């Protein structure tokens, strides 16, 4: 099994930055794709960004392109999400997810991920 633990959430003013980190433990060698999702109250879980550990390919939802950057450290089994120019609409619980599949064309599908963290809250004030 794989365990995922997020950290780095918090309260920030609009225009500010936060860096989320996800540490994987357990059988991390089975992971091929890591992703970040978010869920605001009353809304469905939304894909934010993803990265393939094998070829470093990435994907982003349009609303965060140019503001968020996903990165990975295979040796440390961590994946980070650098969030800049934050907006109030970025407020949500952010979840790290891991998949044993190479999801180059399906990073945005929550159903393709087998492992999930507990989430970390990001609140952006206006």
C-alpha positions as CSV (number, residue, x, y, z in Angstrom):
1,X,0.0,0.0,0.0
2,X,0.9,3.6,-0.3
3,X,0.2,6.4,2.1
4,X,0.1,10.1,1.1
5,X,0.4,13.0,3.4
6,X,-0.1,16.6,2.4
7,X,1.3,19.7,4.1
8,X,1.7,23.4,3.4
9,X,-1.9,24.7,3.3
10,X,-3.0,27.8,5.1
11,X,-4.5,31.3,4.8
12,X,-3.0,33.7,2.4
13,X,-4.1,37.0,0.8
14,X,-5.0,37.2,-2.9
15,X,-1.9,37.6,-5.0
16,X,0.2,35.6,-2.5
17,X,1.9,32.2,-2.8
18,X,1.8,28.9,-1.0
19,X,3.7,25.7,-1.6
20,X,2.0,22.4,-1.0
21,X,3.9,19.2,-0.5
22,X,2.9,15.6,-0.6
23,X,5.0,12.9,0.9
24,X,4.5,9.3,-0.2
25,X,5.4,6.3,1.9
26,X,5.1,2.6,1.7
27,X,5.3,1.0,-1.7
28,X,6.1,4.2,-3.5
29,X,7.9,2.3,-6.4
30,X,4.5,1.4,-7.8
31,X,3.5,5.0,-8.4
32,X,3.6,6.3,-11.9
33,X,1.4,9.4,-11.7
34,X,0.8,11.9,-9.0
35,X,-1.8,14.5,-9.0
36,X,-3.3,17.4,-7.1
37,X,-7.1,17.8,-6.8
38,X,-9.1,20.3,-4.9
39,X,-12.7,20.5,-3.6
40,X,-14.5,23.6,-2.5
41,X,-17.7,23.4,-0.4
42,X,-20.7,22.4,-2.5
43,X,-18.5,21.6,-5.5
44,X,-17.2,18.5,-7.1
45,X,-13.6,17.5,-6.8
46,X,-11.5,19.2,-9.5
47,X,-8.2,18.2,-11.1
48,X,-5.6,20.8,-10.6
49,X,-2.3,19.4,-11.8
50,X,-0.5,16.1,-12.4
51,X,2.9,14.7,-13.2
52,X,4.1,11.4,-14.5
53,X,7.1,10.2,-12.6
54,X,8.5,8.2,-15.5
55,X,8.8,10.9,-18.2
56,X,8.1,14.1,-16.1
57,X,5.1,15.0,-18.3
58,X,2.7,17.4,-16.6
59,X,-0.9,18.6,-17.0
60,X,-2.8,21.5,-15.5
61,X,-6.4,22.7,-15.4
62,X,-6.7,25.8,-17.5
63,X,-7.6,28.0,-14.5
64,X,-4.2,27.5,-12.9
65,X,-1.9,27.5,-16.0
66,X,0.9,30.0,-15.6
67,X,0.3,30.3,-11.8
68,X,0.8,26.8,-10.4
69,X,3.7,24.5,-11.0
70,X,3.8,20.8,-10.1
71,X,7.2,19.2,-9.4
72,X,8.4,15.8,-8.2
73,X,11.4,14.4,-6.4
74,X,11.6,10.7,-7.0
75,X,14.4,10.1,-4.6
76,X,12.4,11.6,-1.8
77,X,9.1,10.3,-3.1
78,X,7.5,13.8,-2.8
79,X,5.5,15.9,-5.1
80,X,5.0,19.7,-4.6
81,X,2.6,22.2,-5.9
82,X,3.9,25.8,-6.0
83,X,0.9,28.1,-6.2
84,X,1.5,31.8,-7.1
85,X,-0.8,34.7,-7.8
86,X,-3.5,33.0,-5.7
87,X,-7.1,34.1,-6.1
88,X,-10.1,33.7,-3.8
89,X,-11.5,31.1,-6.2
90,X,-8.5,28.9,-5.4
91,X,-9.9,28.4,-1.9
92,X,-10.5,24.7,-1.4
93,X,-9.3,21.6,0.3
94,X,-6.3,20.3,-1.7
95,X,-5.7,16.6,-2.1
96,X,-2.7,14.6,-3.3
97,X,-3.4,11.5,-5.3
98,X,-1.3,8.7,-6.6
99,X,-1.8,6.1,-9.3
100,X,0.1,3.0,-10.3
101,X,-0.7,3.7,-13.9
102,X,0.9,6.0,-16.4
103,X,-1.9,8.6,-16.9
104,X,-0.4,10.8,-19.6
105,X,-3.8,11.3,-21.2
106,X,-6.0,10.8,-18.2
107,X,-4.4,12.7,-15.4
108,X,-7.7,14.6,-14.7
109,X,-9.8,11.6,-13.9
110,X,-10.1,11.0,-10.1
111,X,-11.2,7.5,-10.7
112,X,-7.8,6.6,-12.1
113,X,-6.1,7.3,-8.8
114,X,-5.9,4.6,-6.2
115,X,-4.3,6.5,-3.3
116,X,-5.4,9.7,-1.7
117,X,-4.1,11.9,1.1
118,X,-6.3,13.5,3.8
119,X,-6.2,16.9,2.3
120,X,-4.9,20.3,3.3
121,X,-7.0,23.5,3.4
122,X,-6.0,26.5,1.3
123,X,-7.9,29.7,2.0
124,X,-7.3,32.8,-0.1
125,X,-8.7,36.1,1.2
126,X,-9.7,39.0,-1.0
